[in-house]
Amino acid sequence: MEKVIRRLAGAFVTISVILGYFMSPYWFLFTLFVGLNLFQSSFTNWCLAEQILAKVGIGVEKEADSQSNSLS
């Protein structure tokens, strides 16, 4: 799940910087939002994107498999 979150955040930052440069500087606010979310999640261990991805079912199976392998 952590790799998925990092890839998603990296993609969002890259896309919003490109859009901010070529389309409108207001896109940099989205970059700021992603950065602030990463910052707060480092302190609180809570990430909205992680909850959304878990509900969709992304990253859940791999996490369950790695936990079962570590128990045996």
Buried (B, 14 or more C-beta within 10 A) or exposed (E): BEEBBEEBBEEBBEEBBEBBEEEEEEBBEBBEEBEEBBEEBEEEEEBEBBEEBBEEEBBEEEEEEEEEEEEE
